[in-house]
Amino acid sequence: MSLLAASVLTIALFAFIFWPERNPFFQADKTRLDYLRERKDVIYENLRDLNFEYQAGKYPEQDYADQRAGLEDEAAKVIAEMDALTARGEVGRRMKA
């Protein structure tokens, strides 16, 4: 009897652990603002990494300045678009990811 109970418990445990919870092919829709927030976070992370690597001596000053300027320009464009979308009230507009 205990062998049967242990077998049922083991099968139930495996079913609970390995049962697929979600459809792996389904993606939630993102708004344009969600995409821009993610992009801004990535740009800021790249700026932090660039600054760290420059301070570690991995970049010459001119390359650092050029890359930093490019990332700052990109961040400014992303933030400007985020502000424009927020001002127009297009927070809920969905796009396909």
C-alpha positions as a printed Julia matrix, in Angstrom:
97×3 Matrix{Float64}:
  0.0    0.0     0.0
  2.8    2.42    0.83
  4.46   1.64   -2.51
  1.26   2.63   -4.33
  0.99   5.87   -2.32
  4.65   6.69   -3.02
  4.15   6.04   -6.74
  1.07   8.26   -6.92
  2.85  11.0    -4.99
  5.9   10.76   -7.29
  3.75  10.96  -10.43
  1.81  13.91   -9.0
  5.05  15.65   -8.09
  6.52  15.2   -11.57
  3.28  16.4   -13.17
  3.27  19.48  -10.95
  6.91  20.33  -11.65
  7.05  19.65  -15.37
  3.53  20.61  -16.49
  3.79  23.47  -18.99
  2.38  26.62  -17.46
  2.23  28.86  -20.5
  2.28  28.61  -24.22
  5.92  29.34  -25.18
  4.81  30.8   -28.53
  2.59  33.47  -26.98
  3.97  36.94  -26.33
  2.13  39.72  -24.61
  1.62  42.86  -26.64
  3.86  45.74  -25.7
  3.1   49.38  -26.03
  5.52  51.62  -27.85
  6.2   53.28  -24.5
  7.14  49.91  -22.95
  9.59  49.3   -25.79
 11.1   52.76  -25.35
 11.5   52.27  -21.59
 13.37  49.02  -22.21
 15.54  50.71  -24.83
 16.34  53.59  -22.44
 17.38  51.11  -19.74
 19.69  49.35  -22.19
 21.27  52.63  -23.28
 21.86  53.68  -19.67
 23.43  50.32  -18.93
 25.7   50.71  -21.96
 26.72  54.17  -20.72
 27.6   52.74  -17.29
 29.62  49.95  -18.9
 31.4   52.38  -21.2
 32.28  54.65  -18.28
 33.58  51.71  -16.25
 35.71  50.41  -19.12
 37.09  53.88  -19.81
 38.08  54.28  -16.16
 39.73  50.84  -16.34
 41.86  52.11  -19.21
 40.35  50.01  -21.99
 39.37  52.95  -24.23
 41.38  55.91  -25.5
 39.82  59.26  -24.63
 38.71  60.07  -28.19
 36.93  56.71  -28.67
 35.28  57.1   -25.29
 34.06  60.59  -26.14
 32.7   59.49  -29.53
 30.86  56.47  -28.14
 29.52  58.43  -25.18
 28.21  61.17  -27.46
 26.49  58.59  -29.66
 24.82  56.89  -26.72
 23.75  60.21  -25.22
 22.23  61.27  -28.55
 20.34  58.0   -28.79
 19.09  58.36  -25.22
 17.92  61.9   -25.94
 15.94  60.7   -28.98
 14.33  57.88  -26.99
 13.39  60.19  -24.12
 12.01  62.8   -26.52
  9.81  60.17  -28.18
  8.66  58.93  -24.75
  7.72  62.5   -23.78
  5.87  63.02  -27.07
  3.87  59.82  -26.63
  3.02  60.71  -23.05
  1.98  64.24  -24.04
 -0.33  62.87  -26.78
 -1.78  60.37  -24.35
 -0.77  57.33  -26.4
  0.26  55.3   -23.39
 -2.06  52.39  -24.18
 -1.3   51.95  -27.88
 -0.28  48.35  -28.53
  2.23  47.03  -31.02
  3.26  43.52  -32.0
  6.54  42.45  -30.4
